Amino acid sequence: MVCLLLAAVTCVLSACDNSAGDAPIAGDPIHGTVEQSLDEQIAAVQAGDATTIRVTQVSITDDDLQRIAGLDGLTRLVAVNADATAAGVSKLTGLTALENVRIGGRNIDDNALAELAKLPALRFLIIEDAPITDSGLKHLHGLDGLESLYLNGTRVTENGLSSLKSALPTLHLHVK
């Protein structure tokens, strides 16, 4: 059980995707390849050849998230160093298959977290280098399907984490 949980957490943290159709992305330090352009990745998801969008080399914007919002087959989104705001994140709430999100950036705040909490299939959430606070964590309290939350470089306190853990006692929580 512990090994399985560790494997799941490792997969989430690395934003892995074991789908046969998801080729390694270029520039991805985990896979050692060059990241494909966002246009190429969107086309692959539209064609049913991929289920993941990984943007690690450039900032993703609200306009980019609007384009991603139409990808019904998207299950995993990695957008580190995002320039997106809550308004852009709100465009994703219709993605009913999106279960794994890794996002970070100076504009990913409590309002953006409130929008992420509206994702119906959200199971794994990683937030890095973002000004999320205890108030933002309250938006996650009703997400019974949320299995794992990883926070790194946020403004949450022990009080906020304790409150979240009380609301979601089975949540795997990792804070760095």
ZATIDO-148398 format. One record per residue: residue in three letters; residue number from 1; x, y, z of N, C-alpha, C in turn. Coordinates in nm, 4 decimals. Layout:
BEGIN
[fiba "ALA" NUM [X Y Z] [X Y Z] [X Y Z]]
...
***
This chain:
BEGIN
[fiba "MET" 1 [0.0832 -0.1192 0.0000] [0.0000 0.0000 0.0000] [0.0872 0.1248 0.0000]]
[fiba "VAL" 2 [0.1912 0.1257 0.0864] [0.2802 0.2406 0.0935] [0.3550 0.2578 -0.0381]]
[fiba "CYS" 3 [0.3999 0.1466 -0.0969] [0.4708 0.1540 -0.2252] [0.3788 0.2071 -0.3345]]
[fiba "LEU" 4 [0.2543 0.1627 -0.3336] [0.1594 0.2096 -0.4325] [0.1348 0.3586 -0.4171]]
[fiba "LEU" 5 [0.1182 0.4044 -0.2922] [0.0977 0.5467 -0.2672] [0.2202 0.6252 -0.3102]]
[fiba "LEU" 6 [0.3385 0.5765 -0.2780] [0.4616 0.6437 -0.3176] [0.4722 0.6501 -0.4691]]
[fiba "ALA" 7 [0.4375 0.5437 -0.5375] [0.4414 0.5437 -0.6838] [0.3420 0.6431 -0.7407]]
[fiba "ALA" 8 [0.2236 0.6500 -0.6820] [0.1222 0.7445 -0.7295] [0.1674 0.8884 -0.7078]]
[fiba "VAL" 9 [0.2252 0.9147 -0.5909] [0.2725 1.0500 -0.5609] [0.3877 1.0859 -0.6537]]
[fiba "THR" 10 [0.4788 0.9922 -0.6774] [0.5897 1.0176 -0.7677] [0.5373 1.0481 -0.9073]]
[fiba "CYS" 11 [0.4384 0.9726 -0.9514] [0.3787 0.9958 -1.0824] [0.3159 1.1335 -1.0884]]
[fiba "VAL" 12 [0.2436 1.1718 -0.9845] [0.1783 1.3023 -0.9811] [0.2818 1.4135 -0.9813]]
[fiba "LEU" 13 [0.3836 1.4009 -0.8970] [0.4836 1.5052 -0.8865] [0.5618 1.5228 -1.0155]]
[fiba "SER" 14 [0.5823 1.4161 -1.0863] [0.6563 1.4264 -1.2118] [0.5636 1.4529 -1.3292]]
[fiba "ALA" 15 [0.4343 1.4581 -1.3011] [0.3331 1.4785 -1.4053] [0.3489 1.3743 -1.5151]]
[fiba "CYS" 16 [0.3745 1.2503 -1.4720] [0.3939 1.1427 -1.5684] [0.2632 1.1086 -1.6364]]
[fiba "ASP" 17 [0.2769 1.0443 -1.7465] [0.1601 0.9952 -1.8173] [0.2029 0.8677 -1.8853]]
[fiba "ASN" 18 [0.1427 0.7590 -1.8463] [0.1798 0.6305 -1.9017] [0.0942 0.5915 -2.0213]]
[fiba "SER" 19 [0.0148 0.6848 -2.0711] [-0.0675 0.6562 -2.1890] [0.0234 0.6284 -2.3080]]
[fiba "ALA" 20 [-0.0108 0.5303 -2.3845] [0.0720 0.4930 -2.4990] [0.0854 0.6069 -2.5986]]
[fiba "GLY" 21 [-0.0164 0.6916 -2.6089] [-0.0133 0.7984 -2.7069] [0.0601 0.9230 -2.6630]]
[fiba "ASP" 22 [0.1035 0.9315 -2.5390] [0.1697 1.0523 -2.4912] [0.3206 1.0363 -2.5008]]
[fiba "ALA" 23 [0.3768 1.0932 -2.6043] [0.5214 1.0888 -2.6227] [0.5871 1.1871 -2.5274]]
[fiba "PRO" 24 [0.7136 1.1639 -2.4920] [0.7847 1.2598 -2.4086] [0.7832 1.3983 -2.4729]]
[fiba "ILE" 25 [0.7789 1.4982 -2.3886] [0.7705 1.6357 -2.4347] [0.9103 1.6965 -2.4353]]
[fiba "ALA" 26 [0.9430 1.7674 -2.5393] [1.0740 1.8271 -2.5524] [1.1000 1.9298 -2.4443]]
[fiba "GLY" 27 [1.2201 1.9330 -2.3919] [1.2582 2.0286 -2.2904] [1.2147 1.9876 -2.1516]]
[fiba "ASP" 28 [1.1475 1.8762 -2.1409] [1.0998 1.8266 -2.0131] [1.2178 1.7653 -1.9393]]
[fiba "PRO" 29 [1.2595 1.8259 -1.8258] [1.3778 1.7757 -1.7560] [1.3592 1.6331 -1.7050]]
[fiba "ILE" 30 [1.2368 1.5916 -1.6840] [1.2115 1.4568 -1.6354] [1.2380 1.3547 -1.7444]]
[fiba "HIS" 31 [1.1969 1.3845 -1.8650] [1.2122 1.2907 -1.9751] [1.3320 1.3216 -2.0635]]
[fiba "GLY" 32 [1.3970 1.4363 -2.0425] [1.5168 1.4701 -2.1175] [1.4937 1.4954 -2.2643]]
[fiba "THR" 33 [1.3786 1.5448 -2.3005] [1.3471 1.5705 -2.4397] [1.3116 1.7169 -2.4580]]
[fiba "VAL" 34 [1.2893 1.7568 -2.5808] [1.2562 1.8956 -2.6122] [1.1046 1.9122 -2.6093]]
[fiba "GLU" 35 [1.0584 2.0186 -2.5431] [0.9148 2.0411 -2.5290] [0.8509 2.0775 -2.6624]]
[fiba "GLN" 36 [0.7416 2.0116 -2.6946] [0.6648 2.0462 -2.8137] [0.5966 2.1805 -2.7898]]
[fiba "SER" 37 [0.5646 2.2485 -2.8972] [0.4921 2.3753 -2.8835] [0.3528 2.3471 -2.8294]]
[fiba "LEU" 38 [0.2924 2.4488 -2.7729] [0.1565 2.4335 -2.7233] [0.0626 2.3952 -2.8375]]
[fiba "ASP" 39 [0.0818 2.4555 -2.9534] [-0.0015 2.4216 -3.0697] [0.0083 2.2729 -3.1040]]
[fiba "GLU" 40 [0.1299 2.2188 -3.1021] [0.1495 2.0766 -3.1325] [0.0817 1.9884 -3.0282]]
[fiba "GLN" 41 [0.0939 2.0286 -2.9017] [0.0328 1.9492 -2.7953] [-0.1199 1.9543 -2.8027]]
[fiba "ILE" 42 [-0.1737 2.0715 -2.8309] [-0.3192 2.0848 -2.8463] [-0.3671 1.9966 -2.9616]]
[fiba "ALA" 43 [-0.2952 1.9997 -3.0726] [-0.3323 1.9172 -3.1881] [-0.3294 1.7688 -3.1520]]
[fiba "ALA" 44 [-0.2304 1.7261 -3.0751] [-0.2200 1.5856 -3.0354] [-0.3375 1.5441 -2.9475]]
[fiba "VAL" 45 [-0.3782 1.6309 -2.8549] [-0.4935 1.5987 -2.7701] [-0.6213 1.5967 -2.8544]]
[fiba "GLN" 46 [-0.6357 1.6927 -2.9443] [-0.7536 1.6963 -3.0319] [-0.7641 1.5710 -3.1179]]
[fiba "ALA" 47 [-0.6495 1.5202 -3.1616] [-0.6476 1.4006 -3.2464] [-0.6637 1.2717 -3.1659]]
[fiba "GLY" 48 [-0.6628 1.2822 -3.0348] [-0.6734 1.1641 -2.9503] [-0.5419 1.0920 -2.9322]]
[fiba "ASP" 49 [-0.4313 1.1564 -2.9701] [-0.2994 1.0948 -2.9587] [-0.2319 1.1239 -2.8253]]
[fiba "ALA" 50 [-0.2890 1.2116 -2.7444] [-0.2313 1.2475 -2.6146] [-0.3436 1.2889 -2.5214]]
[fiba "THR" 51 [-0.3149 1.2871 -2.3933] [-0.4111 1.3319 -2.2923] [-0.3500 1.4364 -2.2000]]
[fiba "THR" 52 [-0.2270 1.4764 -2.2303] [-0.1518 1.5666 -2.1435] [-0.1044 1.6893 -2.2195]]
[fiba "ILE" 53 [-0.1095 1.8020 -2.1520] [-0.0448 1.9248 -2.1991] [0.0596 1.9594 -2.0939]]
[fiba "ARG" 54 [0.1854 1.9751 -2.1374] [0.2953 2.0157 -2.0480] [0.3598 2.1408 -2.1046]]
[fiba "VAL" 55 [0.3519 2.2488 -2.0287] [0.4164 2.3735 -2.0691] [0.5120 2.4106 -1.9569]]
[fiba "THR" 56 [0.6398 2.3849 -1.9799] [0.7414 2.4104 -1.8771] [0.8467 2.5106 -1.9218]]
[fiba "GLN" 57 [0.8549 2.5367 -2.0504] [0.9614 2.6222 -2.1032] [0.9180 2.7674 -2.1244]]
[fiba "VAL" 58 [0.7887 2.7902 -2.1367] [0.7365 2.9255 -2.1564] [0.6191 2.9452 -2.0614]]
[fiba "SER" 59 [0.5826 3.0696 -2.0389] [0.4680 3.0991 -1.9532] [0.3388 3.0762 -2.0289]]
[fiba "ILE" 60 [0.2432 3.0194 -1.9609] [0.1118 2.9983 -2.0198] [0.0221 3.1145 -1.9767]]
[fiba "THR" 61 [-0.0596 3.1637 -2.0673] [-0.1412 3.2825 -2.0425] [-0.2893 3.2462 -2.0352]]
[fiba "ASP" 62 [-0.3705 3.3455 -2.0008] [-0.5154 3.3255 -2.0011] [-0.5649 3.2862 -2.1398]]
[fiba "ASP" 63 [-0.5081 3.3472 -2.2426] [-0.5469 3.3119 -2.3800] [-0.5135 3.1664 -2.4109]]
[fiba "ASP" 64 [-0.3973 3.1200 -2.3634] [-0.3597 2.9799 -2.3833] [-0.4586 2.8871 -2.3127]]
[fiba "LEU" 65 [-0.4970 2.9231 -2.1903] [-0.5924 2.8398 -2.1167] [-0.7280 2.8371 -2.1859]]
[fiba "GLN" 66 [-0.7654 2.9464 -2.2494] [-0.8898 2.9487 -2.3270] [-0.8827 2.8461 -2.4396]]
[fiba "ARG" 67 [-0.7686 2.8354 -2.5050] [-0.7513 2.7376 -2.6130] [-0.7542 2.5950 -2.5588]]
[fiba "ILE" 68 [-0.6953 2.5751 -2.4433] [-0.6911 2.4427 -2.3811] [-0.8298 2.4001 -2.3334]]
[fiba "ALA" 69 [-0.9137 2.4976 -2.3003] [-1.0461 2.4701 -2.2428] [-1.1343 2.3847 -2.3321]]
[fiba "GLY" 70 [-1.1075 2.3787 -2.4591] [-1.1889 2.2983 -2.5500] [-1.1417 2.1556 -2.5671]]
[fiba "LEU" 71 [-1.0434 2.1141 -2.4907] [-0.9842 1.9805 -2.5071] [-1.0511 1.8795 -2.4146]]
[fiba "ASP" 72 [-1.1599 1.8220 -2.4590] [-1.2375 1.7298 -2.3761] [-1.1589 1.6083 -2.3298]]
[fiba "GLY" 73 [-1.0599 1.5645 -2.4055] [-0.9818 1.4464 -2.3691] [-0.8647 1.4745 -2.2771]]
[fiba "LEU" 74 [-0.8477 1.5980 -2.2351] [-0.7340 1.6350 -2.1502] [-0.7539 1.5816 -2.0086]]
[fiba "THR" 75 [-0.6562 1.5049 -1.9612] [-0.6618 1.4518 -1.8247] [-0.5547 1.5126 -1.7347]]
[fiba "ARG" 76 [-0.4491 1.5666 -1.7953] [-0.3363 1.6181 -1.7162] [-0.2871 1.7483 -1.7772]]
[fiba "LEU" 77 [-0.2689 1.8487 -1.6904] [-0.2173 1.9783 -1.7333] [-0.1022 2.0184 -1.6437]]
[fiba "VAL" 78 [0.0117 2.0477 -1.7057] [0.1287 2.0983 -1.6350] [0.1583 2.2362 -1.6914]]
[fiba "ALA" 79 [0.1474 2.3364 -1.6067] [0.1705 2.4748 -1.6484] [0.2510 2.5450 -1.5391]]
[fiba "VAL" 80 [0.3792 2.5174 -1.5358] [0.4643 2.5820 -1.4359] [0.5020 2.7205 -1.4864]]
[fiba "ASN" 81 [0.5248 2.8114 -1.3945] [0.5571 2.9508 -1.4284] [0.4481 3.0146 -1.5128]]
[fiba "ALA" 82 [0.3244 2.9869 -1.4780] [0.2113 3.0397 -1.5542] [0.1966 3.1901 -1.5329]]
[fiba "ASP" 83 [0.1589 3.2577 -1.6380] [0.1233 3.3991 -1.6317] [-0.0284 3.4130 -1.6257]]
[fiba "ALA" 84 [-0.0963 3.3023 -1.6138] [-0.2419 3.2999 -1.6139] [-0.2977 3.3525 -1.4824]]
[fiba "THR" 85 [-0.4239 3.3922 -1.4866] [-0.4951 3.4434 -1.3699] [-0.6171 3.3556 -1.3429]]
[fiba "ALA" 86 [-0.6917 3.3914 -1.2394] [-0.8150 3.3193 -1.2075] [-0.9118 3.3227 -1.3257]]
[fiba "ALA" 87 [-0.9132 3.4338 -1.3985] [-1.0021 3.4443 -1.5154] [-0.9676 3.3381 -1.6191]]
[fiba "GLY" 88 [-0.8400 3.3139 -1.6421] [-0.7984 3.2105 -1.7362] [-0.8270 3.0713 -1.6833]]
[fiba "VAL" 89 [-0.7966 3.0487 -1.5562] [-0.8198 2.9182 -1.4948] [-0.9684 2.8839 -1.4986]]
[fiba "SER" 90 [-1.0538 2.9843 -1.4859] [-1.1988 2.9597 -1.4870] [-1.2440 2.8963 -1.6184]]
[fiba "LYS" 91 [-1.1705 2.9166 -1.7253] [-1.2067 2.8596 -1.8552] [-1.1938 2.7074 -1.8550]]
[fiba "LEU" 92 [-1.1152 2.6527 -1.7612] [-1.0894 2.5091 -1.7575] [-1.1988 2.4293 -1.6881]]
[fiba "THR" 93 [-1.2886 2.4961 -1.6178] [-1.3832 2.4254 -1.5323] [-1.4779 2.3318 -1.6073]]
[fiba "GLY" 94 [-1.4885 2.3460 -1.7366] [-1.5718 2.2556 -1.8158] [-1.5010 2.1283 -1.8582]]
[fiba "LEU" 95 [-1.3740 2.1158 -1.8254] [-1.2978 1.9967 -1.8644] [-1.3278 1.8832 -1.7663]]
[fiba "THR" 96 [-1.4209 1.7988 -1.8031] [-1.4708 1.6970 -1.7111] [-1.3749 1.5799 -1.6897]]
[fiba "ALA" 97 [-1.2728 1.5663 -1.7727] [-1.1766 1.4570 -1.7566] [-1.0469 1.5028 -1.6893]]
[fiba "LEU" 98 [-1.0302 1.6318 -1.6702] [-0.9048 1.6849 -1.6148] [-0.8941 1.6486 -1.4671]]
[fiba "GLU" 99 [-0.8024 1.5570 -1.4367] [-0.7894 1.5065 -1.3002] [-0.6548 1.5369 -1.2362]]
[fiba "ASN" 100 [-0.5595 1.5837 -1.3129] [-0.4254 1.6052 -1.2605] [-0.3770 1.7415 -1.3091]]
[fiba "VAL" 101 [-0.3545 1.8336 -1.2163] [-0.3104 1.9683 -1.2513] [-0.1869 2.0040 -1.1704]]
[fiba "ARG" 102 [-0.0871 2.0503 -1.2415] [0.0335 2.1065 -1.1795] [0.0467 2.2476 -1.2355]]
[fiba "ILE" 103 [0.0384 2.3471 -1.1455] [0.0382 2.4851 -1.1903] [0.1117 2.5716 -1.0893]]
[fiba "GLY" 104 [0.1685 2.6780 -1.1384] [0.2359 2.7721 -1.0501] [0.2567 2.9043 -1.1198]]
[fiba "GLY" 105 [0.2793 3.0061 -1.0406] [0.3029 3.1389 -1.0942] [0.2489 3.2448 -1.0008]]
[fiba "ARG" 106 [0.2979 3.3641 -1.0182] [0.2642 3.4735 -0.9265] [0.1177 3.5126 -0.9290]]
[fiba "ASN" 107 [0.0446 3.4784 -1.0340] [-0.0973 3.5121 -1.0433] [-0.1896 3.3963 -1.0056]]
[fiba "ILE" 108 [-0.1328 3.2833 -0.9720] [-0.2137 3.1693 -0.9286] [-0.2396 3.1883 -0.7796]]
[fiba "ASP" 109 [-0.3486 3.2589 -0.7511] [-0.3795 3.3008 -0.6152] [-0.5021 3.2262 -0.5621]]
[fiba "ASP" 110 [-0.5560 3.2750 -0.4520] [-0.6727 3.2105 -0.3918] [-0.7915 3.2054 -0.4863]]
[fiba "ASN" 111 [-0.8086 3.3087 -0.5672] [-0.9186 3.3092 -0.6648] [-0.8980 3.2031 -0.7721]]
[fiba "ALA" 112 [-0.7740 3.1858 -0.8153] [-0.7440 3.0805 -0.9133] [-0.7672 2.9428 -0.8510]]
[fiba "LEU" 113 [-0.7320 2.9276 -0.7238] [-0.7554 2.8004 -0.6559] [-0.9056 2.7717 -0.6454]]
[fiba "ALA" 114 [-0.9853 2.8755 -0.6241] [-1.1310 2.8581 -0.6213] [-1.1802 2.8044 -0.7551]]
[fiba "GLU" 115 [-1.1216 2.8503 -0.8643] [-1.1599 2.8012 -0.9970] [-1.1133 2.6576 -1.0171]]
[fiba "LEU" 116 [-0.9918 2.6258 -0.9738] [-0.9424 2.4880 -0.9855] [-1.0312 2.3918 -0.9073]]
[fiba "ALA" 117 [-1.0845 2.4382 -0.7947] [-1.1705 2.3536 -0.7111] [-1.3011 2.3175 -0.7819]]
[fiba "LYS" 118 [-1.3329 2.3841 -0.8905] [-1.4546 2.3544 -0.9667] [-1.4347 2.2435 -1.0694]]
[fiba "LEU" 119 [-1.3103 2.1976 -1.0855] [-1.2844 2.0883 -1.1803] [-1.3501 1.9610 -1.1274]]
[fiba "PRO" 120 [-1.4450 1.9052 -1.1984] [-1.5231 1.7931 -1.1452] [-1.4444 1.6642 -1.1225]]
[fiba "ALA" 121 [-1.3365 1.6420 -1.1958] [-1.2616 1.5165 -1.1842] [-1.1290 1.5335 -1.1102]]
[fiba "LEU" 122 [-1.1028 1.6491 -1.0531] [-0.9718 1.6773 -0.9927] [-0.9382 1.5779 -0.8818]]
[fiba "ARG" 123 [-0.8268 1.5078 -0.9010] [-0.7786 1.4100 -0.8022] [-0.6406 1.4452 -0.7490]]
[fiba "PHE" 124 [-0.5567 1.5039 -0.8333] [-0.4191 1.5354 -0.7965] [-0.3915 1.6812 -0.8309]]
[fiba "LEU" 125 [-0.3433 1.7573 -0.7328] [-0.3187 1.8984 -0.7537] [-0.1831 1.9356 -0.6966]]
[fiba "ILE" 126 [-0.1032 1.9995 -0.7792] [0.0285 2.0495 -0.7387] [0.0290 2.1992 -0.7641]]
[fiba "ILE" 127 [0.0595 2.2760 -0.6608] [0.0697 2.4207 -0.6742] [0.2076 2.4611 -0.6262]]
[fiba "GLU" 128 [0.2801 2.5300 -0.7138] [0.4172 2.5684 -0.6828] [0.4381 2.7179 -0.7045]]
[fiba "ASP" 129 [0.5142 2.7772 -0.6126] [0.5550 2.9175 -0.6263] [0.4377 3.0073 -0.6613]]
[fiba "ALA" 130 [0.3338 2.9984 -0.5798] [0.2108 3.0738 -0.6011] [0.1641 3.1313 -0.4667]]
[fiba "PRO" 131 [0.1030 3.2485 -0.4677] [0.0623 3.3132 -0.3427] [-0.0687 3.2596 -0.2829]]
[fiba "ILE" 132 [-0.0835 3.1286 -0.2788] [-0.2009 3.0655 -0.2185] [-0.1925 3.0827 -0.0662]]
[fiba "THR" 133 [-0.3059 3.1126 -0.0034] [-0.3107 3.1299 0.1422] [-0.4094 3.0309 0.2038]]
[fiba "ASP" 134 [-0.4227 3.0377 0.3359] [-0.5198 2.9539 0.4063] [-0.6615 2.9765 0.3542]]
[fiba "SER" 135 [-0.6934 3.0996 0.3206] [-0.8264 3.1303 0.2670] [-0.8513 3.0539 0.1378]]
[fiba "GLY" 136 [-0.7506 3.0435 0.0544] [-0.7649 2.9695 -0.0701] [-0.7865 2.8214 -0.0474]]
[fiba "LEU" 137 [-0.7185 2.7664 0.0525] [-0.7338 2.6233 0.0810] [-0.8774 2.5871 0.1164]]
[fiba "LYS" 138 [-0.9518 2.6818 0.1717] [-1.0909 2.6545 0.2092] [-1.1752 2.6138 0.0886]]
[fiba "HIS" 139 [-1.1349 2.6567 -0.0294] [-1.2081 2.6191 -0.1505] [-1.1971 2.4695 -0.1803]]
[fiba "LEU" 140 [-1.0975 2.4052 -0.1233] [-1.0765 2.2622 -0.1477] [-1.1512 2.1737 -0.0489]]
[fiba "HIS" 141 [-1.2072 2.2313 0.0561] [-1.2683 2.1522 0.1640] [-1.3753 2.0549 0.1183]]
[fiba "GLY" 142 [-1.4491 2.0848 0.0168] [-1.5562 1.9960 -0.0281] [-1.5167 1.8979 -0.1363]]
[fiba "LEU" 143 [-1.3903 1.8927 -0.1714] [-1.3452 1.8068 -0.2814] [-1.3119 1.6663 -0.2322]]
[fiba "ASP" 144 [-1.4143 1.5870 -0.2111] [-1.3937 1.4513 -0.1615] [-1.3117 1.3650 -0.2558]]
[fiba "GLY" 145 [-1.3118 1.3973 -0.3850] [-1.2350 1.3201 -0.4825] [-1.0874 1.3569 -0.4877]]
[fiba "LEU" 146 [-1.0496 1.4652 -0.4218] [-0.9093 1.5068 -0.4221] [-0.8282 1.4087 -0.3381]]
[fiba "GLU" 147 [-0.7326 1.3428 -0.4029] [-0.6528 1.2405 -0.3363] [-0.5194 1.2938 -0.2856]]
[fiba "SER" 148 [-0.4599 1.3865 -0.3614] [-0.3250 1.4311 -0.3279] [-0.3096 1.5795 -0.3577]]
[fiba "LEU" 149 [-0.2502 1.6504 -0.2625] [-0.2212 1.7923 -0.2786] [-0.0759 1.8154 -0.2406]]
[fiba "TYR" 150 [-0.0022 1.8762 -0.3321] [0.1384 1.9087 -0.3110] [0.1496 2.0601 -0.3192]]
[fiba "LEU" 151 [0.2036 2.1211 -0.2149] [0.2226 2.2653 -0.2106] [0.3698 2.2967 -0.1901]]
[fiba "ASN" 152 [0.4225 2.3851 -0.2728] [0.5616 2.4257 -0.2607] [0.5695 2.5749 -0.2913]]
[fiba "GLY" 153 [0.6236 2.6524 -0.1991] [0.6402 2.7950 -0.2229] [0.5099 2.8727 -0.2164]]
[fiba "THR" 154 [0.4220 2.8338 -0.1252] [0.2953 2.9046 -0.1074] [0.2982 2.9791 0.0268]]
[fiba "ARG" 155 [0.1877 3.0418 0.0609] [0.1776 3.1178 0.1855] [0.0857 3.0511 0.2875]]
[fiba "VAL" 156 [0.0605 2.9237 0.2704] [-0.0279 2.8544 0.3640] [0.0437 2.8326 0.4973]]
[fiba "THR" 157 [-0.0357 2.8258 0.6036] [0.0182 2.8053 0.7381] [-0.0272 2.6700 0.7920]]
[fiba "GLU" 158 [0.0253 2.6348 0.9078] [-0.0162 2.5109 0.9737] [-0.1654 2.5117 1.0025]]
[fiba "ASN" 159 [-0.2200 2.6275 1.0379] [-0.3643 2.6367 1.0654] [-0.4461 2.6008 0.9420]]
[fiba "GLY" 160 [-0.4087 2.6543 0.8276] [-0.4801 2.6240 0.7040] [-0.4688 2.4777 0.6664]]
[fiba "LEU" 161 [-0.3499 2.4221 0.6839] [-0.3278 2.2811 0.6516] [-0.4071 2.1903 0.7449]]
[fiba "SER" 162 [-0.4102 2.2255 0.8722] [-0.4841 2.1473 0.9711] [-0.6338 2.1492 0.9398]]
[fiba "SER" 163 [-0.6838 2.2656 0.9034] [-0.8245 2.2778 0.8679] [-0.8569 2.1934 0.7453]]
[fiba "LEU" 164 [-0.7706 2.1975 0.6457] [-0.7908 2.1182 0.5242] [-0.7874 1.9696 0.5564]]
[fiba "LYS" 165 [-0.6939 1.9291 0.6383] [-0.6805 1.7878 0.6733] [-0.8035 1.7398 0.7517]]
[fiba "SER" 166 [-0.8606 1.8273 0.8328] [-0.9842 1.7918 0.9046] [-1.0996 1.7743 0.8070]]
[fiba "ALA" 167 [-1.1053 1.8609 0.7059] [-1.2135 1.8535 0.6073] [-1.1974 1.7347 0.5137]]
[fiba "LEU" 168 [-1.0713 1.6994 0.4839] [-1.0421 1.5886 0.3915] [-0.9416 1.4941 0.4580]]
[fiba "PRO" 169 [-0.9871 1.4134 0.5522] [-0.8945 1.3310 0.6312] [-0.8145 1.2289 0.5509]]
[fiba "THR" 170 [-0.8612 1.1894 0.4340] [-0.7863 1.0899 0.3557] [-0.6915 1.1553 0.2548]]
[fiba "LEU" 171 [-0.6886 1.2862 0.2503] [-0.6042 1.3587 0.1552] [-0.4567 1.3351 0.1853]]
[fiba "HIS" 172 [-0.3817 1.2976 0.0823] [-0.2366 1.2915 0.0956] [-0.1854 1.4320 0.0748]]
[fiba "LEU" 173 [-0.1219 1.4872 0.1751] [-0.0785 1.6262 0.1725] [0.0730 1.6323 0.1859]]
[fiba "HIS" 174 [0.1358 1.7038 0.0935] [0.2805 1.7222 0.0989] [0.3075 1.8722 0.0859]]
[fiba "VAL" 175 [0.3781 1.9257 0.1833] [0.4098 2.0683 0.1827] [0.5594 2.0854 0.1940]]
[fiba "LYS" 176 [0.6121 2.1688 0.1071] [0.7555 2.1945 0.1059] [0.7800 2.3407 0.1242]]
***
